[in-house]
Amino acid sequence: MGIALFDLDHTLLPLDSDYAWGEFTTRIGWTDPVEFVRRNDAFFADYQAGRLDVHAYVRFATDALRVRGPQAAAEAHARFMAEVIEPAIQPAARALLAAHRERGDRVAIVTATNEFVTRPIARALGVQTLIAVELERGPDGWITGAIRGVPSFREGKVTRVAQWLAAQGLDWDDVHVTFYSDSTNDLPLLERADVPVATNPGAGLRQLARERGWRILDLFDPLP
């Protein structure tokens, strides 16, 4: 069985959806512009350097959501989709997804960004299966700021994909996996895939892909 797995940020999207959501919440007045940008930039630098504390980041990134509540959060995300995400979705990304579907592959997005931010994006891309950082819910059904289960980050992506396969009665030996990613943070899953594709890769991953003979795909230019 063919499986096509896609990272989301800077892979299918020419931006980082988590970072963009943080910028958006500041723009609509949910966060202090100076303090939020300072902390958001620091976490983003940690991510790029491969040293992100994902639990600390998710607590930070969901703080405004927890305070505002589900209705305000849903309304804000609808605006975020209309104003930020949908204009950024590139035809090349849709075409790549369509090519795998036409080939009969099962398609899934595997992202380290949380489910609140990414589920509507996956729907907009026409992808039903989303493996994202799942958020813990409190007795009232709303998010607590903690992560539920294994975060789909670095080696956690391999674990979460294995769990997804097992839920369908499958193992790695039953599938042929292609994985697209831009980041060295995704090396564990790139190395586990049958066909790793360095997609819009940063300099580190581009060099590694050349050394290992992996396919390099420049799907689109990043947004300015």
N, C-alpha and C positions, 0 to 999 in steps of 0.2 A: 504494500500500500504506500502510495506517495503522500508525504506530509510536507507542506511548505510552511515554515515558521518565519515570522517577521518580527524583528524589533520594531518599535514605533518611532521614537524620537530620532530625527536626523537619518532615519532609514526610510520609512514610508512617508514621514512628514519632514519638511525642510526646516523644522524648528524643534525645540524641546517643549512639549506640551505642559509639563509640570512647571518649568520655569516661566512659560508664557502665562499659565494660569495665575502664578504668583504676581506677575506684573499686572495682570488684568485686575486682580482683587485690590491691588494698590490703586490702580487708576479709578476704580469705582468707590474708593474711600473706605475700604474694609480694613486696611492696615496702615500703620504709620509709614509714610513713604521712605524716610531715611533709614529707620531701623530695619524695616522689612527688606529693603534692597541690600543693605549691608549683610544681613544674615543669609538671604537667598543667594547672593553672589558667593559667599563663603562656602555654602553647601554645594553649589554648582562647581566651584573649583575643586572641592574634595571629590565630587563624582568624577570629574575629568581626570583627576590624579589617581583614581582607583582606591580612595581611602574613605569613602562616604560611610557614615553611620546611618544606615537606612532607617532604623527605628527612631533616632533623634530627628531625622529629616521629616519623616511622615508626621510625627507629633507637631513639628513646626508648620508643615505645609497644610495641615488640616485644622489648625487652631481657629482660623477665621470661620471655617465651616461649622465647627462645633458651636461657636458662639451665635452664629446667625440662624441656625436651624435648617431643617430640610426644605421648607418651602422657598425661603430666600435663596438657599444654595441652588436649588433646581432652576429658579428664575435667572440667577446670575450665570449659571452654566449654559443656559440656552442663549444668552447674549454672547457669551464667550465663543460658543460654536459659530454663531452667525457673524461675529465681528472679527474673530481671530483664526479659527481653525478651518472653516469651510473655504474661505478665500485662499488658504495656504495649501489645500490639497491639490496635488499636481496630477495632470492626466497620465504621466508616466507611471505613477504609483498605482492608479486604478488599472492601467493596462497590464502591469506586472501581476497584480492579483488575478485579473481576468484570465491571463495566460495560464496560470496554474490551475484555476478552476476548469478551464476548457480541457486541460490535460487530464483531468480527473483527480487531481490532488486535493487532499483535505487541507484547508487553510486556517491558520491560527495566528493571532498576534500574541507575542510574549514580551511583556514590558515591565520595567521596574517602576513605572509610574502607577499611582494608585487607581483603583477601579472607579472611583467617583469621577476623576478627570477623564479616564480613557474609555469607559464603556460607550458614551455617546459618540466618541470618535470612531471606535470600531464599527458601530452601526452605520455611521456616515460613509465608511469605507466598504460597507457591505460584508463585513467579516463577523460571523456569528460567534466564533470561539475566541474568547479573550482570556488570557492567562496574565493577570495583573496582580499587584500588591493588594491583597484583600484587607478590608478595614473591619476591625472589631466593632460590634454593636452593643450598646448598653441595654438595660431593661426597657428603655423607652424606644428602642429600635434605631436610635441615632448613633452616629459614630462617636467613639471615645477618644480617638487619637492614637490608639495602639494598632498594631498589625495582627491580623488573625492568620494563624498558620505560618507556613514558610514563605518569606518574601521572595518574590520572583526577581532576585537580584544576584548577579554573578553566578556562583555555583547553585544558588537557589532556583535559577531558571531550569537547570537540568533536573533538579528534584521535582519541580512543579510539572514539567513536561512528562516525566516518568509517571507521576500520579495521574495526570490526564490520560495517558495511554492505558495505565492499569485499570482505570474506571471503565474503559471500553474493552477490557479483556485482551489488551495488546501489550507487547514489550518492544524494546528497541529492535530486537531481531525480526520483528514482524513488519517493520516499516522502513521506508527509505526517506531519510530526512534531509531536506534542504533548509538551511537557515541563513537569513539575511540580517546583517547587523553592521553598524558603523563603528562600534566601540570595542576597545580592548577589555572593557568590563565584561563583555560577553564571550570572552575566550573559552570558558568552560563549555558553553553550549556550542560554540563554533567548532571546538575540537571533538565534541560528541557527535555532531552532525555528519552524515555521509557526504554532503556537499555544502561546505561552508562558503558563503559569498560575502566578501567584504564590500559593503554597500555604502557609498558616499563616505569612505573611511577617513578617519583622522590619520595624521602622519604615522603614528605608531603602528596602527593596524595595517595601513597600506604597505609599510615596509615588511611587516611580518607576513602578510599575504603574499608578497612577492617572493620572500624567502621560502615559503612553504608551497608555492605553486597554487594557491587558492585563487579562484576567480575574483576579480575586482570589478564592481559595477558602480559607475557614476551615474546614478539614476536622474539626478537633477542638481542644480546649483543651490547652495543654501540661501535662505533669504538674507538680505543685507541687514 
